[in-house]
């Protein structure tokens, strides 16, 4: 890959691993069915609403950052577009650029929410005076952009290392353990 591309690639790789880990926590807590949401609400509804909103907003911000342009003003951004610019192999660069543009299109929802609601608070949208409401977002939108980012990263991984990576986290702890502990607590209290 070379020193600069390698550094950008592996830093983006780490960012994508963490994004998947955060998303995995969100999905387990708030995307695994009403039974789990009801469980959380029985124990600490306000707290879990704060957790839900925080995980969701951080996910959108992370997606927007990963698909930012090469530069913002004078500052270079760590983004998939920066990575693509560093590719020297022309054939690979063309394919990577196409995939980066797909990522860009699939991440438009996250950038819109970042720019109007999360990183900045657009007055017209905040006061509900805007003629165009913010676009709706869903877990499916997040899943689509994550898949597109993985495809782009694995394109480089396959080209340079003849392998691909799985970005789904594994292991114990986190949301799964919390759900098990809350269920166990309820069973203990019920006896």
C-alpha positions in Angstrom: 0.0 0.0 0.0 2.8 2.3 0.8 3.3 4.3 3.9 0.7 7.1 3.5 -2.1 5.0 2.0 -1.4 2.2 4.5 -1.6 4.7 7.4 -4.9 6.2 6.2 -6.3 2.7 5.3 -5.6 1.2 8.8 -6.9 4.3 10.6 -10.1 4.1 8.6 -10.2 0.4 9.2 -10.1 1.0 12.9 -12.8 3.7 12.6 -15.0 1.2 10.7 -14.5 -1.5 13.3 -15.5 0.9 16.1 -18.5 2.1 14.1 -19.7 -1.5 13.7 -19.1 -2.1 17.4 -21.2 0.9 18.3 -23.9 0.0 15.8 -23.9 -3.6 17.2 -24.7 -2.2 20.6 -27.5 0.0 19.2 -29.1 -2.9 17.3 -29.0 -5.3 20.3 -30.6 -2.7 22.6 -33.1 -1.0 20.3 -33.4 -3.1 17.1 -34.0 -6.6 18.5 -37.7 -6.3 19.1 -40.2 -4.8 21.5 -39.6 -7.3 24.2 -36.1 -5.9 24.8 -37.2 -2.3 24.5 -40.0 -3.0 27.1 -37.3 -4.6 29.3 -35.1 -1.5 29.1 -38.1 0.8 29.7 -39.2 -1.2 32.8 -35.8 -0.5 34.4 -34.6 2.9 33.3 -36.7 4.5 30.6 -35.1 8.0 30.6 -31.6 6.6 30.8 -32.1 4.2 27.9 -33.7 7.0 25.8 -30.5 9.0 26.3 -28.4 6.0 25.4 -30.5 5.3 22.3 -30.3 8.9 21.1 -26.6 9.1 21.8 -25.7 5.9 20.0 -27.9 6.9 17.0 -26.5 10.4 16.8 -22.9 9.2 17.2 -23.5 6.6 14.4 -24.8 9.3 12.0 -21.9 11.6 12.8 -19.4 8.8 12.3 -20.8 7.9 9.0 -20.8 11.5 7.9 -17.1 11.9 8.9 -16.0 8.7 7.1 -17.6 10.0 3.8 -16.5 13.6 4.1 -14.6 15.2 1.2 -10.8 15.0 1.0 -10.6 18.6 2.4 -12.8 21.0 4.3 -11.3 24.4 3.9 -7.6 24.1 4.5 -7.8 20.9 6.5 -7.5 17.4 5.1 -10.1 14.9 6.3 -9.6 11.3 7.3 -12.2 9.8 4.9 -12.7 7.2 2.3 -12.3 9.9 -0.4 -8.9 10.8 1.1 -7.9 7.1 1.0 -9.0 6.8 -2.7 -6.9 9.8 -3.7 -3.8 8.1 -2.3 -4.2 4.9 -4.5 -1.5 4.8 -7.1 -2.8 1.8 -9.1 -5.0 3.5 -11.7 -7.4 0.5 -12.3 -7.9 0.0 -8.6 -8.3 3.8 -8.1 -11.1 3.9 -10.7 -13.0 1.1 -9.0 -12.4 2.5 -5.5 -13.6 5.9 -6.7 -16.8 4.4 -7.9 -17.4 2.6 -4.6 -16.5 5.8 -2.7 -19.2 7.7 -4.7 -21.7 4.9 -3.8 -20.7 5.4 -0.2 -21.2 9.1 -0.5 -24.7 8.7 -1.9 -25.7 6.2 0.7 -24.4 8.5 3.5 -26.3 11.5 2.3 -28.9 11.0 5.0 -26.2 11.2 7.7 -24.6 14.3 6.3 -28.0 16.0 6.1 -28.8 15.3 9.7 -25.2 16.2 10.8 -25.4 19.6 9.0 -28.9 20.5 10.0 -29.5 18.9 13.4 -26.4 17.3 15.0 -23.2 19.3 14.5 -25.1 22.5 13.8 -28.7 23.5 14.7 -30.4 24.9 11.7 -32.8 27.5 12.9 -35.5 26.9 10.3 -35.5 23.2 11.0 -35.3 23.6 14.8 -38.4 25.9 14.7 -40.1 23.7 12.1 -40.3 26.6 9.7 -38.3 24.9 6.9 -40.4 24.2 3.8 -38.4 20.9 3.5 -38.3 18.7 6.5 -35.2 16.6 7.1 -35.3 13.3 5.4 -36.3 10.2 7.3 -33.7 7.8 8.4 -33.9 4.2 9.4 -31.7 1.3 10.6 -31.8 0.0 7.0 -30.1 3.2 5.8 -27.3 2.6 8.3 -27.0 -1.1 7.3 -26.7 -0.1 3.6 -23.9 2.4 4.1 -22.0 0.1 6.4 -22.2 -2.6 3.8 -20.9 -0.1 1.1 -18.0 1.0 3.4 -17.1 -2.7 4.0 -17.1 -3.3 0.3 -14.8 -0.4 -0.4 -12.4 -1.4 2.4 -12.3 -5.0 1.3 -11.6 -4.0 -2.3 -8.3 -2.6 -1.0 -7.8 -5.4 1.4 -8.2 -8.0 -1.4 -5.9 -6.0 -3.8 -3.1 -5.5 -1.4 -3.4 -8.5 1.0 -5.4 -11.1 -0.9 -7.9 -11.3 2.0 -11.0 -9.6 3.3 -12.1 -8.5 6.7 -15.3 -9.1 8.7 -16.3 -6.0 10.5 -19.0 -7.5 12.7 -17.9 -7.4 16.4 -17.9 -10.5 18.5 -17.3 -11.3 22.1 -19.0 -10.8 25.4 -20.0 -7.7 27.3 -21.9 -4.7 26.3 -25.5 -4.8 25.3 -25.9 -8.6 25.2 -24.6 -8.9 28.8 -26.8 -6.0 30.0 -29.9 -7.6 28.5 -29.1 -11.0 30.1 -28.4 -9.3 33.5 -31.7 -7.4 33.4 -33.6 -10.5 32.5 -31.9 -12.3 35.4 -32.7 -9.5 37.8 -36.4 -9.7 36.8 -36.4 -13.5 37.3 -34.8 -13.1 40.7 -37.3 -10.4 41.8 -40.1 -12.5 40.5 -39.3 -15.4 42.8 
